[in-house]
Amino acid sequence: MESQNQVTSPATAPDQRRKALRVNAVFAVELSSKAKPGRCGVTRNASGSGLLIVTPSRFDVGDELDVAVHVGTQLSRASARVVRVEENRRDSPEVWRYRLAIEVHGAFSAPLVDDARAPAAYSVAD
């Protein structure tokens, strides 16, 4: 059984079924927990139920977060829980060390995911 605080590499992360369609997206985010307020990150993908975020800050599976997502001039806030933590390999093209999968309590509004689908500066091509 995997420890809740275990950090996996992207290559060894378990395959998980998705509850909602994910789209590639790049949004600036602010992540805050009781122990680590005001940390930064950038999304890599988004869905109605969660985000994949790269960040220099290490969080643990189960951590509760307040998340602020910056989409253009709009700000969307939600509370979330960390469901997976991966550590990028040293040869990864990612600038920051950790990848967090977070599950949003409730859901982000549809415009957040719709904005990610739009061909704008925030979208990332495969």
C-alpha positions as CSV (number, residue, x, y, z in Angstrom):
1,M,0.0,0.0,0.0
2,E,1.3,3.5,-0.9
3,S,2.0,5.9,1.9
4,Q,-0.1,9.1,1.7
5,N,3.0,11.2,1.8
6,Q,4.9,9.3,-0.9
7,V,6.1,11.3,-3.8
8,T,6.1,9.5,-7.1
9,S,7.8,10.3,-10.4
10,P,5.5,11.0,-13.4
11,A,6.8,7.8,-15.0
12,T,5.6,5.6,-12.0
13,A,2.4,7.5,-11.2
14,P,-0.6,5.1,-11.2
15,D,-3.0,5.4,-14.1
16,Q,-6.2,6.9,-12.8
17,R,-9.7,7.1,-14.4
18,R,-10.9,10.7,-14.8
19,K,-14.2,11.9,-13.6
20,A,-14.2,14.9,-16.0
21,L,-12.6,15.7,-19.3
22,R,-9.2,17.4,-18.9
23,V,-7.8,20.0,-21.2
24,N,-4.3,21.3,-21.5
25,A,-4.1,24.7,-19.9
26,V,-1.6,27.1,-18.4
27,F,-2.9,29.4,-15.7
28,A,-1.0,31.1,-12.8
29,V,-2.2,29.8,-9.5
30,E,-1.7,30.7,-5.8
31,L,-1.8,27.8,-3.4
32,S,-2.2,28.2,0.3
33,S,-2.4,25.7,3.1
34,K,-2.3,26.5,6.9
35,A,1.4,25.6,6.9
36,K,2.4,27.0,3.6
37,P,0.5,30.2,2.7
38,G,0.9,32.2,-0.6
39,R,2.8,29.6,-2.7
40,C,2.9,29.8,-6.5
41,G,2.3,27.4,-9.3
42,V,1.2,27.0,-12.9
43,T,-1.4,24.6,-14.2
44,R,-0.6,22.1,-16.9
45,N,-4.2,20.9,-17.3
46,A,-7.7,21.6,-16.0
47,S,-11.1,20.0,-15.7
48,G,-14.3,20.8,-13.9
49,S,-13.1,18.7,-10.9
50,G,-9.4,19.4,-10.6
51,L,-6.1,20.7,-11.8
52,L,-2.6,19.4,-12.4
53,I,-0.1,22.1,-11.1
54,V,3.7,22.4,-11.2
55,T,5.1,24.2,-8.3
56,P,8.4,24.7,-6.4
57,S,6.6,23.9,-3.1
58,R,6.1,20.4,-1.8
59,F,2.7,19.6,-0.4
60,D,1.5,16.2,0.9
61,V,-1.3,14.0,-0.3
62,G,-4.4,15.0,1.7
63,D,-3.3,18.6,2.3
64,E,-6.3,21.0,2.1
65,L,-5.6,24.1,0.0
66,D,-7.1,27.4,-0.9
67,V,-6.5,27.9,-4.6
68,A,-6.7,31.1,-6.6
69,V,-6.6,30.7,-10.4
70,H,-5.7,33.7,-12.6
71,V,-7.4,33.5,-16.0
72,G,-6.6,36.7,-17.9
73,T,-8.1,39.4,-15.8
74,Q,-10.4,37.1,-13.9
75,L,-9.7,35.4,-10.6
76,S,-11.4,32.1,-9.6
77,R,-11.1,30.7,-6.0
78,A,-11.9,27.3,-4.7
79,S,-10.8,25.0,-1.9
80,A,-9.2,21.7,-2.9
81,R,-7.4,18.6,-1.6
82,V,-4.0,17.3,-2.9
83,V,-4.7,13.8,-4.3
84,R,-1.3,13.1,-5.9
85,V,2.3,14.4,-5.6
86,E,4.9,13.7,-8.2
87,E,8.6,14.8,-8.2
88,N,9.9,15.8,-11.7
89,R,13.1,14.0,-12.8
90,R,16.2,16.2,-12.9
91,D,16.2,16.0,-16.7
92,S,12.6,17.1,-16.9
93,P,11.8,20.2,-19.0
94,E,9.6,21.5,-16.1
95,V,11.1,24.5,-14.3
96,W,9.7,23.5,-10.9
97,R,10.3,20.4,-8.9
98,Y,6.8,19.1,-8.0
99,R,3.6,18.3,-9.8
100,L,0.4,18.3,-7.8
101,A,-2.9,16.8,-8.8
102,I,-5.7,18.5,-6.8
103,E,-9.3,17.7,-6.5
104,V,-11.5,20.8,-6.2
105,H,-14.3,20.7,-3.5
106,G,-17.4,21.3,-5.6
107,A,-16.1,22.3,-9.0
108,F,-14.6,25.2,-10.8
109,S,-17.1,27.1,-13.0
110,A,-17.5,26.0,-16.6
111,P,-15.9,29.2,-17.9
112,L,-12.5,28.2,-16.4
113,V,-12.4,25.0,-18.5
114,D,-14.0,26.8,-21.4
115,D,-11.2,29.4,-21.3
116,A,-8.7,26.6,-21.2
117,R,-10.2,25.2,-24.5
118,A,-10.1,28.6,-26.2
119,P,-7.2,29.3,-28.5
120,A,-5.6,31.9,-26.3
121,A,-2.2,32.6,-24.7
122,Y,-3.2,30.3,-21.8
123,S,-3.6,27.1,-24.0
124,V,-0.8,24.6,-24.5
125,A,-0.5,22.4,-27.5
126,D,0.5,18.8,-27.1
